[in-house]
Amino acid sequence: MTDSPKDSIALLIDADNSPSAKIDFIISELAIHGVVNIRRAYGNWTKRGLSGWIDVLHGYAIQPMQSFDLVKGKNATDMSLLIDAMDILYTKDIQTFCLVSSDSDFTPLIQRLRADGKKVIGFGDHKTPEPFIASCTHFLYLDDKTSDGKNEPKPSSSAESGPAKKNQLKGNTKLMNTLRSAVKAAADDDGWATLGPVGSHISNQGPFDHRTYGFKKLSDLFAAIDLFELTGVKADSHTIYRVRLKKS
């Protein structure tokens, strides 16, 4: 059985602005969305600063794309990645692009890919400009991970899940509006909404990942906010969650 075009992903890495130590996490995350058939990393590979990437290229079947510095103090990596992305857009049957970078210069490229109906998954650090993040279909932070690429442990019983954490979440107006509107859009006549459609509605609004807020599952995020009611029903080997706004 062959993979359908929608399963095909192009991974484009700005090696100058990305940590090689997170490649495990990046590849694992993309496996959830499909098959990474195109894997390219861009940089001037004569520079010592990219030695970390050189060490992992072959192990992950990533093709190094050489971009020499044509002018001292200015690299050509961004332009090479951009040209290749547009090349792939017009010549390959790719539905999902992944950009690993924290460089705001790629924002227009992401917007162009989205305008053509493509999904764009972004990876970067917390210094990534908001327009870059907002333009992506999904965006995940790389500096929230440990050196082995796994999530930092954040047990629900920690102080972070106490009143201070709840107040911090409730004080995030953008987050609250996103959650409320998603629940209302998927709710039945009694106000209850199944969590699956709620999650889909949230994703359609813009880049969102519950792990950004320290929760392993979307249900955990809703459970931590006392503005919502959450209930779960066992179905075979999993639990179907429903959520609604608490009645005042």
DATAKA-V636655 format. One record per pair of residues at least 6 apart in sequence whose C-alpha atoms are under 7 Angstrom apart, sorted by the first residue. I is the first residue (numbers start at 1). J is the second residue. D is the distance in Angstrom with one decimal. If there is no record, write none. Layout:
BEGIN
i->{I;I}
j->{J;J}
d->{D;D}
END
This chain:
BEGIN
i->{5;5;5;6;6;7;7;7;8;8;8;8;8;8;8;9;9;9;9;9;9;9;9;9;10;10;10;10;10;10;10;10;11;11;11;11;11;11;11;12;12;12;12;12;12;13;13;13;13;13;13;14;14;14;14;14;15;15;15;16;17;17;18;18;20;20;21;22;22;24;25;25;39;39;40;40;40;40;41;41;41;41;42;42;42;42;42;42;43;43;43;43;44;44;44;44;45;57;67;67;67;68;68;69;69;70;82;95;95;96;96;96;97;97;97;98;98;98;99;99;99;100;100;100;101;101;102;102;102;103;104;104;107;107;107;110;110;110;111;114;119;120;120;120;121;121;121;121;122;122;122;122;123;123;123;123;124;124;124;125;125;125;126;126;133;133;134;134;136;137;137;138;138;139;139;144;144;145;145;146;154;161;166;166;170;178;182;182;182;183;183;183;186;186;186;187;191;192;192;192;193;193;193;194;194;194;195;195;195;210;210;210;210;215;222;223;227;227;228;228;228;228;229;229;229;229;230;230;230;230;231;231;231;232;232;232;232;233;233;233;234}
j->{93;94;95;94;95;33;34;35;34;35;36;37;94;95;96;34;35;36;37;38;94;95;96;97;36;37;38;39;94;96;97;98;36;38;39;40;97;98;99;39;40;41;98;99;100;40;41;42;99;100;101;41;42;43;100;101;41;42;43;43;101;102;100;101;52;53;147;142;149;149;149;150;62;63;62;63;64;65;62;63;64;65;64;65;66;67;77;81;65;66;67;77;66;67;68;69;66;63;76;77;80;75;76;75;76;76;109;118;119;118;119;120;119;120;121;120;121;122;121;122;123;122;123;124;123;124;124;125;128;128;129;132;131;132;135;120;135;136;135;120;137;136;137;138;136;137;138;139;136;138;139;140;139;140;141;142;140;141;142;141;142;143;141;143;139;207;206;207;207;206;207;207;208;207;208;151;152;151;152;152;214;224;224;225;176;202;198;201;202;193;198;244;193;197;198;193;244;242;243;244;242;243;244;241;242;243;241;242;243;216;217;218;221;221;228;230;245;246;243;244;245;246;243;244;245;246;241;242;243;244;241;242;243;239;240;241;242;239;240;241;240}
d->{5.9;6.2;6.6;6.9;5.2;7.0;4.3;5.6;5.9;5.2;6.1;6.1;5.5;6.3;6.6;6.5;5.8;4.5;5.9;6.6;6.1;6.7;4.8;5.7;6.0;6.3;4.6;6.2;6.9;6.4;4.9;6.0;6.6;5.8;4.8;6.2;6.2;4.7;6.4;6.3;5.1;5.9;6.0;5.2;6.4;6.2;4.5;6.1;6.0;4.7;6.7;6.1;5.3;6.9;5.9;5.3;5.9;5.6;5.7;6.1;5.5;6.2;6.5;5.6;5.8;5.1;6.4;6.8;5.2;6.0;4.8;6.7;4.8;6.0;5.3;4.6;5.9;6.6;6.6;6.2;5.0;5.8;6.2;4.8;6.3;6.8;5.8;6.6;6.5;5.7;5.4;5.4;5.5;4.9;5.2;7.0;6.3;6.9;5.7;5.5;7.0;6.9;6.6;4.5;5.9;6.9;6.9;5.2;6.3;5.7;4.6;5.8;6.2;4.8;6.3;5.6;4.6;5.8;6.4;5.0;6.5;5.9;4.7;6.2;6.2;5.2;4.8;6.2;4.6;6.7;6.0;5.7;6.7;4.9;6.8;6.7;6.2;6.6;5.9;6.9;5.7;5.2;5.1;6.7;5.9;5.8;4.8;5.7;6.1;6.2;4.5;6.3;5.7;5.0;5.8;6.3;6.7;5.2;5.5;5.2;5.3;5.3;6.4;6.9;6.1;7.0;6.5;6.1;5.9;6.0;5.0;4.2;6.1;5.6;6.8;6.8;6.9;5.0;5.8;6.0;6.4;7.0;6.3;5.8;6.5;6.6;5.3;5.5;5.8;5.9;5.7;6.4;5.2;6.2;6.0;4.2;5.6;6.2;5.5;4.8;5.3;5.3;6.1;6.0;4.3;6.4;5.5;5.4;6.5;7.0;6.6;5.7;6.8;5.9;6.4;6.2;6.2;5.6;6.7;5.6;4.6;5.0;5.5;5.4;6.2;5.8;6.9;5.8;4.5;6.8;5.7;5.4;6.5;5.9;5.5;4.3;6.3;5.4;5.2;6.5;6.3}
END
